[in-house]
Amino acid sequence: MNHILAVCDVEEAYASKLADYLNLKEGFPFQVRYFTTIGKLMHFMKQQSVEVVLVCAKYEKELTDMQVIPMVIAL
């Protein structure tokens, strides 16, 4: 089973670079994916389970209110 950590941020360059950095860390226990909208994240979650989301302040309340992800951490 893959453990997935999602980065969801309006700044694509930031989200992409953070995901690339974490994916290259040896021994990091998650596969990291990035998304620029909550809609894209939710679409992905229809096929894959996401355990942790690092989310920008703009999306934090909306994502937390949905209560579909075990752990939401604001960036």
Biopython code that builds the backbone (N, CA, C, O; Angstrom):
import numpy as np
from Bio.PDB.StructureBuilder import StructureBuilder

atoms = [
    (1, "MET", "N", (0.843, -1.183, 0.000)),
    (1, "MET", "CA", (0.000, 0.000, 0.000)),
    (1, "MET", "C", (0.889, 1.248, 0.000)),
    (1, "MET", "O", (1.810, 1.360, 0.810)),
    (2, "ASN", "N", (0.613, 2.166, -0.895)),
    (2, "ASN", "CA", (1.337, 3.437, -0.933)),
    (2, "ASN", "C", (0.724, 4.409, 0.062)),
    (2, "ASN", "O", (-0.494, 4.583, 0.104)),
    (3, "HIS", "N", (1.558, 5.030, 0.848)),
    (3, "HIS", "CA", (1.112, 6.096, 1.724)),
    (3, "HIS", "C", (1.261, 7.391, 0.948)),
    (3, "HIS", "O", (2.349, 7.706, 0.466)),
    (4, "ILE", "N", (0.183, 8.139, 0.824)),
    (4, "ILE", "CA", (0.213, 9.338, -0.011)),
    (4, "ILE", "C", (0.029, 10.586, 0.830)),
    (4, "ILE", "O", (-0.872, 10.676, 1.664)),
    (5, "LEU", "N", (0.909, 11.547, 0.589)),
    (5, "LEU", "CA", (0.833, 12.877, 1.163)),
    (5, "LEU", "C", (0.557, 13.813, -0.003)),
    (5, "LEU", "O", (1.265, 13.778, -1.010)),
    (6, "ALA", "N", (-0.448, 14.635, 0.124)),
    (6, "ALA", "CA", (-0.796, 15.582, -0.935)),
    (6, "ALA", "C", (-0.413, 16.991, -0.504)),
    (6, "ALA", "O", (-0.585, 17.372, 0.654)),
    (7, "VAL", "N", (0.105, 17.749, -1.450)),
    (7, "VAL", "CA", (0.365, 19.172, -1.254)),
    (7, "VAL", "C", (-0.671, 19.886, -2.101)),
    (7, "VAL", "O", (-0.739, 19.666, -3.311)),
    (8, "CYS", "N", (-1.478, 20.737, -1.486)),
    (8, "CYS", "CA", (-2.525, 21.456, -2.214)),
    (8, "CYS", "C", (-2.315, 22.952, -1.980)),
    (8, "CYS", "O", (-2.557, 23.464, -0.887)),
    (9, "ASP", "N", (-1.859, 23.640, -3.028)),
    (9, "ASP", "CA", (-1.505, 25.048, -2.915)),
    (9, "ASP", "C", (-1.839, 25.752, -4.222)),
    (9, "ASP", "O", (-1.720, 25.165, -5.297)),
    (10, "VAL", "N", (-2.254, 27.004, -4.129)),
    (10, "VAL", "CA", (-2.588, 27.767, -5.331)),
    (10, "VAL", "C", (-1.346, 28.085, -6.161)),
    (10, "VAL", "O", (-1.446, 28.315, -7.366)),
    (11, "GLU", "N", (-0.178, 28.100, -5.519)),
    (11, "GLU", "CA", (1.076, 28.376, -6.215)),
    (11, "GLU", "C", (1.652, 27.069, -6.757)),
    (11, "GLU", "O", (2.268, 26.302, -6.018)),
    (12, "GLU", "N", (1.448, 26.821, -8.052)),
    (12, "GLU", "CA", (1.884, 25.557, -8.640)),
    (12, "GLU", "C", (3.388, 25.345, -8.521)),
    (12, "GLU", "O", (3.829, 24.236, -8.221)),
    (13, "ALA", "N", (4.174, 26.377, -8.750)),
    (13, "ALA", "CA", (5.628, 26.223, -8.685)),
    (13, "ALA", "C", (6.063, 25.769, -7.288)),
    (13, "ALA", "O", (6.905, 24.882, -7.151)),
    (14, "TYR", "N", (5.489, 26.377, -6.266)),
    (14, "TYR", "CA", (5.824, 26.003, -4.888)),
    (14, "TYR", "C", (5.418, 24.556, -4.608)),
    (14, "TYR", "O", (6.219, 23.767, -4.107)),
    (15, "ALA", "N", (4.184, 24.217, -4.931)),
    (15, "ALA", "CA", (3.679, 22.866, -4.661)),
    (15, "ALA", "C", (4.498, 21.814, -5.402)),
    (15, "ALA", "O", (4.824, 20.766, -4.845)),
    (16, "SER", "N", (4.824, 22.093, -6.639)),
    (16, "SER", "CA", (5.596, 21.163, -7.451)),
    (16, "SER", "C", (6.998, 20.962, -6.885)),
    (16, "SER", "O", (7.466, 19.828, -6.776)),
    (17, "LYS", "N", (7.661, 22.039, -6.528)),
    (17, "LYS", "CA", (9.019, 21.932, -5.992)),
    (17, "LYS", "C", (9.036, 21.234, -4.641)),
    (17, "LYS", "O", (9.939, 20.444, -4.364)),
    (18, "LEU", "N", (8.054, 21.516, -3.802)),
    (18, "LEU", "CA", (7.978, 20.842, -2.509)),
    (18, "LEU", "C", (7.751, 19.342, -2.703)),
    (18, "LEU", "O", (8.394, 18.529, -2.037)),
    (19, "ALA", "N", (6.857, 18.974, -3.595)),
    (19, "ALA", "CA", (6.595, 17.559, -3.869)),
    (19, "ALA", "C", (7.843, 16.878, -4.421)),
    (19, "ALA", "O", (8.180, 15.772, -3.998)),
    (20, "ASP", "N", (8.529, 17.519, -5.355)),
    (20, "ASP", "CA", (9.760, 16.947, -5.910)),
    (20, "ASP", "C", (10.807, 16.743, -4.818)),
    (20, "ASP", "O", (11.443, 15.692, -4.750)),
    (21, "TYR", "N", (10.981, 17.742, -3.972)),
    (21, "TYR", "CA", (11.961, 17.658, -2.894)),
    (21, "TYR", "C", (11.647, 16.487, -1.957)),
    (21, "TYR", "O", (12.527, 15.688, -1.637)),
    (22, "LEU", "N", (10.408, 16.393, -1.529)),
    (22, "LEU", "CA", (10.036, 15.332, -0.592)),
    (22, "LEU", "C", (10.126, 13.949, -1.243)),
    (22, "LEU", "O", (10.516, 12.983, -0.587)),
    (23, "ASN", "N", (9.773, 13.848, -2.513)),
    (23, "ASN", "CA", (9.858, 12.562, -3.209)),
    (23, "ASN", "C", (11.299, 12.085, -3.348)),
    (23, "ASN", "O", (11.542, 10.882, -3.447)),
    (24, "LEU", "N", (12.251, 13.001, -3.357)),
    (24, "LEU", "CA", (13.659, 12.629, -3.492)),
    (24, "LEU", "C", (14.336, 12.318, -2.159)),
    (24, "LEU", "O", (15.451, 11.796, -2.135)),
    (25, "LYS", "N", (13.660, 12.638, -1.039)),
    (25, "LYS", "CA", (14.232, 12.369, 0.281)),
    (25, "LYS", "C", (14.266, 10.858, 0.528)),
    (25, "LYS", "O", (13.229, 10.195, 0.529)),
    (26, "GLU", "N", (15.460, 10.334, 0.734)),
    (26, "GLU", "CA", (15.603, 8.909, 0.991)),
    (26, "GLU", "C", (14.938, 8.553, 2.314)),
    (26, "GLU", "O", (15.167, 9.207, 3.331)),
    (27, "GLY", "N", (14.129, 7.529, 2.291)),
    (27, "GLY", "CA", (13.465, 7.065, 3.499)),
    (27, "GLY", "C", (12.183, 7.806, 3.852)),
    (27, "GLY", "O", (11.544, 7.479, 4.852)),
    (28, "PHE", "N", (11.789, 8.804, 3.050)),
    (28, "PHE", "CA", (10.544, 9.524, 3.339)),
    (28, "PHE", "C", (9.384, 8.550, 3.156)),
    (28, "PHE", "O", (9.282, 7.920, 2.104)),
    (29, "PRO", "N", (8.511, 8.410, 4.148)),
    (29, "PRO", "CA", (7.519, 7.333, 4.130)),
    (29, "PRO", "C", (6.283, 7.575, 3.255)),
    (29, "PRO", "O", (5.353, 6.769, 3.280)),
    (30, "PHE", "N", (6.254, 8.651, 2.494)),
    (30, "PHE", "CA", (5.091, 8.959, 1.664)),
    (30, "PHE", "C", (5.483, 9.158, 0.207)),
    (30, "PHE", "O", (6.590, 9.597, -0.106)),
    (31, "GLN", "N", (4.559, 8.827, -0.663)),
    (31, "GLN", "CA", (4.636, 9.259, -2.050)),
    (31, "GLN", "C", (3.915, 10.607, -2.064)),
    (31, "GLN", "O", (2.789, 10.712, -1.578)),
    (32, "VAL", "N", (4.552, 11.629, -2.611)),
    (32, "VAL", "CA", (3.977, 12.968, -2.552)),
    (32, "VAL", "C", (3.402, 13.354, -3.910)),
    (32, "VAL", "O", (4.055, 13.203, -4.942)),
    (33, "ARG", "N", (2.177, 13.851, -3.891)),
    (33, "ARG", "CA", (1.509, 14.373, -5.086)),
    (33, "ARG", "C", (1.119, 15.807, -4.812)),
    (33, "ARG", "O", (0.871, 16.172, -3.662)),
    (34, "TYR", "N", (1.061, 16.631, -5.850)),
    (34, "TYR", "CA", (0.642, 18.015, -5.626)),
    (34, "TYR", "C", (-0.566, 18.361, -6.480)),
    (34, "TYR", "O", (-0.786, 17.795, -7.551)),
    (35, "PHE", "N", (-1.346, 19.314, -5.965)),
    (35, "PHE", "CA", (-2.571, 19.761, -6.617)),
    (35, "PHE", "C", (-2.694, 21.265, -6.436)),
    (35, "PHE", "O", (-2.227, 21.820, -5.442)),
    (36, "THR", "N", (-3.322, 21.917, -7.397)),
    (36, "THR", "CA", (-3.485, 23.371, -7.308)),
    (36, "THR", "C", (-4.916, 23.778, -6.971)),
    (36, "THR", "O", (-5.189, 24.957, -6.746)),
    (37, "THR", "N", (-5.823, 22.819, -6.936)),
    (37, "THR", "CA", (-7.205, 23.100, -6.538)),
    (37, "THR", "C", (-7.731, 21.942, -5.692)),
    (37, "THR", "O", (-7.256, 20.811, -5.798)),
    (38, "ILE", "N", (-8.700, 22.239, -4.868)),
    (38, "ILE", "CA", (-9.331, 21.196, -4.070)),
    (38, "ILE", "C", (-10.080, 20.227, -4.976)),
    (38, "ILE", "O", (-10.137, 19.029, -4.696)),
    (39, "GLY", "N", (-10.651, 20.738, -6.054)),
    (39, "GLY", "CA", (-11.365, 19.875, -7.000)),
    (39, "GLY", "C", (-10.466, 18.794, -7.578)),
    (39, "GLY", "O", (-10.874, 17.637, -7.681)),
    (40, "LYS", "N", (-9.247, 19.161, -7.956)),
    (40, "LYS", "CA", (-8.299, 18.177, -8.498)),
    (40, "LYS", "C", (-7.903, 17.163, -7.432)),
    (40, "LYS", "O", (-7.772, 15.972, -7.714)),
    (41, "LEU", "N", (-7.716, 17.639, -6.216)),
    (41, "LEU", "CA", (-7.389, 16.737, -5.112)),
    (41, "LEU", "C", (-8.532, 15.765, -4.869)),
    (41, "LEU", "O", (-8.296, 14.567, -4.716)),
    (42, "MET", "N", (-9.758, 16.252, -4.829)),
    (42, "MET", "CA", (-10.916, 15.388, -4.580)),
    (42, "MET", "C", (-11.095, 14.359, -5.702)),
    (42, "MET", "O", (-11.447, 13.209, -5.438)),
    (43, "HIS", "N", (-10.855, 14.765, -6.936)),
    (43, "HIS", "CA", (-10.927, 13.829, -8.071)),
    (43, "HIS", "C", (-9.898, 12.704, -7.886)),
    (43, "HIS", "O", (-10.218, 11.532, -8.084)),
    (44, "PHE", "N", (-8.669, 13.062, -7.509)),
    (44, "PHE", "CA", (-7.628, 12.070, -7.264)),
    (44, "PHE", "C", (-8.034, 11.121, -6.145)),
    (44, "PHE", "O", (-7.781, 9.918, -6.218)),
    (45, "MET", "N", (-8.667, 11.670, -5.106)),
    (45, "MET", "CA", (-9.050, 10.862, -3.949)),
    (45, "MET", "C", (-10.157, 9.852, -4.249)),
    (45, "MET", "O", (-10.414, 8.961, -3.440)),
    (46, "LYS", "N", (-10.805, 9.979, -5.384)),
    (46, "LYS", "CA", (-11.793, 8.972, -5.780)),
    (46, "LYS", "C", (-11.117, 7.651, -6.147)),
    (46, "LYS", "O", (-11.729, 6.586, -6.061)),
    (47, "GLN", "N", (-9.824, 7.732, -6.563)),
    (47, "GLN", "CA", (-9.079, 6.528, -6.937)),
    (47, "GLN", "C", (-8.043, 6.114, -5.900)),
    (47, "GLN", "O", (-7.694, 4.936, -5.818)),
    (48, "GLN", "N", (-7.548, 7.052, -5.113)),
    (48, "GLN", "CA", (-6.463, 6.795, -4.164)),
    (48, "GLN", "C", (-6.807, 7.343, -2.787)),
    (48, "GLN", "O", (-7.505, 8.349, -2.658)),
    (49, "SER", "N", (-6.312, 6.673, -1.776)),
    (49, "SER", "CA", (-6.473, 7.144, -0.411)),
    (49, "SER", "C", (-5.328, 8.107, -0.085)),
    (49, "SER", "O", (-4.164, 7.800, -0.341)),
    (50, "VAL", "N", (-5.657, 9.255, 0.472)),
    (50, "VAL", "CA", (-4.665, 10.248, 0.882)),
    (50, "VAL", "C", (-4.682, 10.324, 2.401)),
    (50, "VAL", "O", (-5.737, 10.511, 3.006)),
    (51, "GLU", "N", (-3.516, 10.179, 3.014)),
    (51, "GLU", "CA", (-3.448, 10.164, 4.476)),
    (51, "GLU", "C", (-3.202, 11.534, 5.080)),
    (51, "GLU", "O", (-3.710, 11.840, 6.159)),
    (52, "VAL", "N", (-2.423, 12.364, 4.388)),
    (52, "VAL", "CA", (-2.060, 13.679, 4.910)),
    (52, "VAL", "C", (-2.113, 14.688, 3.774)),
    (52, "VAL", "O", (-1.701, 14.399, 2.650)),
    (53, "VAL", "N", (-2.629, 15.881, 4.081)),
    (53, "VAL", "CA", (-2.615, 16.969, 3.106)),
    (53, "VAL", "C", (-1.942, 18.183, 3.732)),
    (53, "VAL", "O", (-2.331, 18.634, 4.809)),
    (54, "LEU", "N", (-0.932, 18.705, 3.050)),
    (54, "LEU", "CA", (-0.349, 19.993, 3.385)),
    (54, "LEU", "C", (-1.082, 20.998, 2.513)),
    (54, "LEU", "O", (-1.019, 20.916, 1.287)),
    (55, "VAL", "N", (-1.768, 21.932, 3.122)),
    (55, "VAL", "CA", (-2.672, 22.801, 2.374)),
    (55, "VAL", "C", (-2.356, 24.271, 2.639)),
    (55, "VAL", "O", (-1.971, 24.643, 3.748)),
    (56, "CYS", "N", (-2.522, 25.096, 1.619)),
    (56, "CYS", "CA", (-2.315, 26.537, 1.780)),
    (56, "CYS", "C", (-3.466, 27.129, 2.590)),
    (56, "CYS", "O", (-4.536, 26.530, 2.698)),
    (57, "ALA", "N", (-3.233, 28.298, 3.152)),
    (57, "ALA", "CA", (-4.228, 28.949, 4.008)),
    (57, "ALA", "C", (-5.552, 29.173, 3.283)),
    (57, "ALA", "O", (-6.617, 29.096, 3.895)),
    (58, "LYS", "N", (-5.489, 29.448, 1.984)),
    (58, "LYS", "CA", (-6.709, 29.719, 1.210)),
    (58, "LYS", "C", (-7.669, 28.522, 1.225)),
    (58, "LYS", "O", (-8.886, 28.707, 1.231)),
    (59, "TYR", "N", (-7.133, 27.308, 1.230)),
    (59, "TYR", "CA", (-7.958, 26.108, 1.156)),
    (59, "TYR", "C", (-8.161, 25.417, 2.508)),
    (59, "TYR", "O", (-8.943, 24.472, 2.601)),
    (60, "GLU", "N", (-7.477, 25.869, 3.541)),
    (60, "GLU", "CA", (-7.475, 25.144, 4.814)),
    (60, "GLU", "C", (-8.872, 24.921, 5.386)),
    (60, "GLU", "O", (-9.235, 23.779, 5.671)),
    (61, "LYS", "N", (-9.654, 25.958, 5.560)),
    (61, "LYS", "CA", (-10.972, 25.812, 6.181)),
    (61, "LYS", "C", (-11.884, 24.902, 5.366)),
    (61, "LYS", "O", (-12.542, 24.017, 5.912)),
    (62, "GLU", "N", (-11.914, 25.127, 4.056)),
    (62, "GLU", "CA", (-12.781, 24.312, 3.189)),
    (62, "GLU", "C", (-12.423, 22.828, 3.291)),
    (62, "GLU", "O", (-13.304, 21.978, 3.418)),
    (63, "LEU", "N", (-11.131, 22.526, 3.234)),
    (63, "LEU", "CA", (-10.707, 21.135, 3.284)),
    (63, "LEU", "C", (-10.937, 20.526, 4.661)),
    (63, "LEU", "O", (-11.350, 19.370, 4.760)),
    (64, "THR", "N", (-10.683, 21.270, 5.708)),
    (64, "THR", "CA", (-10.910, 20.789, 7.074)),
    (64, "THR", "C", (-12.398, 20.533, 7.310)),
    (64, "THR", "O", (-12.764, 19.535, 7.931)),
    (65, "ASP", "N", (-13.255, 21.426, 6.820)),
    (65, "ASP", "CA", (-14.700, 21.267, 6.991)),
    (65, "ASP", "C", (-15.242, 20.023, 6.296)),
    (65, "ASP", "O", (-16.246, 19.459, 6.733)),
    (66, "MET", "N", (-14.591, 19.591, 5.221)),
    (66, "MET", "CA", (-15.054, 18.405, 4.482)),
    (66, "MET", "C", (-14.876, 17.132, 5.296)),
    (66, "MET", "O", (-15.627, 16.174, 5.113)),
    (67, "GLN", "N", (-13.914, 17.105, 6.176)),
    (67, "GLN", "CA", (-13.638, 15.960, 7.038)),
    (67, "GLN", "C", (-13.495, 14.651, 6.271)),
    (67, "GLN", "O", (-14.035, 13.623, 6.680)),
    (68, "VAL", "N", (-12.768, 14.691, 5.163)),
    (68, "VAL", "CA", (-12.556, 13.480, 4.367)),
    (68, "VAL", "C", (-11.125, 12.984, 4.421)),
    (68, "VAL", "O", (-10.814, 11.917, 3.891)),
    (69, "ILE", "N", (-10.239, 13.760, 5.067)),
    (69, "ILE", "CA", (-8.833, 13.417, 5.149)),
    (69, "ILE", "C", (-8.441, 13.344, 6.614)),
    (69, "ILE", "O", (-8.750, 14.259, 7.378)),
    (70, "PRO", "N", (-7.766, 12.272, 7.025)),
    (70, "PRO", "CA", (-7.412, 12.130, 8.435)),
    (70, "PRO", "C", (-6.586, 13.288, 9.001)),
    (70, "PRO", "O", (-6.802, 13.692, 10.144)),
    (71, "MET", "N", (-5.646, 13.826, 8.221)),
    (71, "MET", "CA", (-4.784, 14.875, 8.748)),
    (71, "MET", "C", (-4.596, 15.982, 7.716)),
    (71, "MET", "O", (-4.115, 15.745, 6.607)),
    (72, "VAL", "N", (-4.983, 17.195, 8.102)),
    (72, "VAL", "CA", (-4.810, 18.377, 7.261)),
    (72, "VAL", "C", (-3.877, 19.322, 8.009)),
    (72, "VAL", "O", (-4.143, 19.693, 9.152)),
    (73, "ILE", "N", (-2.786, 19.710, 7.358)),
    (73, "ILE", "CA", (-1.799, 20.602, 7.960)),
    (73, "ILE", "C", (-1.681, 21.842, 7.093)),
    (73, "ILE", "O", (-1.448, 21.746, 5.888)),
    (74, "ALA", "N", (-1.842, 23.001, 7.704)),
    (74, "ALA", "CA", (-1.746, 24.265, 6.967)),
    (74, "ALA", "C", (-0.289, 24.618, 6.735)),
    (74, "ALA", "O", (0.550, 24.479, 7.625)),
    (75, "LEU", "N", (-0.002, 25.077, 5.526)),
    (75, "LEU", "CA", (1.359, 25.542, 5.190)),
    (75, "LEU", "C", (1.548, 26.959, 5.617)),
    (75, "LEU", "O", (2.624, 27.524, 5.422)),
]
sb = StructureBuilder()
sb.init_structure("model")
sb.init_model(0)
sb.init_chain("A")
sb.init_seg("    ")
for serial, (resi, resn, name, xyz) in enumerate(atoms, 1):
    if name == "N":
        sb.init_residue(resn, " ", resi, " ")
    sb.init_atom(name, np.array(xyz, "f"), 0.0, 1.0, " ", f" {name:<3s}", serial, name[0])
structure = sb.get_structure()
